[in-house]
């Protein structure tokens, strides 16, 4: 399980990365983060929404309320072109940190 | 006896009371809570357990509120001022100052509002005038772009979640909303329709807002 601080710092690239696959809503974003991390990245779920709203304010994502087929009305978020560019920069920086650490430590899986 | 809908209402109220959380934010959190309850119930949890686990995963209202405040400190601050104003009804002049501030705040929040609501399906290019009857020091009309809303209920919800909730919640006041179409028919507040045009609401429709206390509409002080 990663620390609260790291979870907060990584929330932005995680959300943006998930939205590269298409629009999505809060609950589903959390499920996908959980699946992709094998349960290692767990957020206090309510904290996702201020993050989403901040990203929207920065123009990286956009939202609209929509009713999925037969389902309940949900607020869907999608990536904007600015968001895509921002993710590219984020990605370069995270890869840089990752490479540096793996060079120093040698490759390890995140659960070890 | 555990009642899921009551529990959800109580839970929503705790979030709605927070200065930094808007009505639309509470709606979004509620959708999440319900999704989570459904999934937990499908894994065999009884309703009460599913609710407790889902609410726990979302986090305590105060903690979530603090995160919302970080992204929107101005909004929380303005709401606090209104709580304070509304808690001193004896100082009528403060209420008057408060409503002038509401008018100013509403204007500054309209951009935000517009992003949060869905565009009207059958777009109608007009405006609805929100006219506040009681406690208003002169022409305190609010203009909301009608074509941003899908129903009268949404117009009211948007306005209430912005301005009126904090006033009403803090004192023993309520609000009465009256929307008349151009045929002189009163549209029920929570009615939904495919388009505002279908309900006979055309550009220039007037939505009157009055403050009610103990079920009585307070007199227009103009």
Interface residues (C-beta under 8 A of the other chain):
Chain A: X25 X26 X27 X44 X45 X46 X47 X49 X50 X53 X54 X56 X57 X63 X64 X65 X72 X73 X74 X75
Chain B: X25 X28 X29 X31 X32 X34 X35 X36 X57 X58 X59 X63 X64 X67 X68 X70 X71 X72 X115 X117 X118
